[in-house]
């Protein structure tokens, strides 16, 4: 009785722990929602302002992306990369930056590919910090450095650690439509890339295996043979099935008759040796003599 009480108490504490951890994770997911909305708004605004700015990709305009990069490269620790790679292909990198910022903001807001969006947002802010605000003094006045650490929180949380995301439903939908082998291989990849914990259906075990079909009786066999004969027109299988059924029935009847005879032989009473019936039978069987006739007379 004491052991049962202890087990019940332990189970109750474990359930309370699971419930509290689940509530904590849900609360943390909602706690990161304001930060997520702020980062999404910042990147959506930055990307859209570049896309709609006619000077951003115009080499002859004052607000050209290449001019801005050339000015920032003078005090940047990655000036070689900016001067020899980015500036010669400034229009290409300008398109990547503008549409990349807008895509990151949209994915963060809608919760679609949330962890990849957080990763590329972190990557862009690292590049901005090393190129544009590296010379900020003191260092905490750099906006890019603040956004870098904000993106790192969302990156570590993943889609499962943030409320209102589509990635858990997307991964579950994808895993349900592939084979078991590919599901086992793809589940860890989705868990790492999207930051989700997809539920993988367990393989079919022996306990969950379907029950075996009941054995077919002689009547079912005869019906199946009759159906096959009607289809094929060959009566040989039907005759053999009928003969087999009759033989089996005759054997059962013979067995029952033998058993009944044995039981009757065992239970029949034996005639007594000194009874009156035996005495009369003995007298009737004796030979008739003259003395016997004289006695009767």
PyMOL commands that set and color helices and strands:
alter all, ss='L'
color gray80, all
select helices_A, chain A and resi 2-31+33-51+65-75+79-110+114-131+139-141+143-157+167-175+180-193+218-232+236-267+276-285+290-296
alter helices_A, ss='H'
color red, helices_A
deselect
rebuild
show_as cartoon
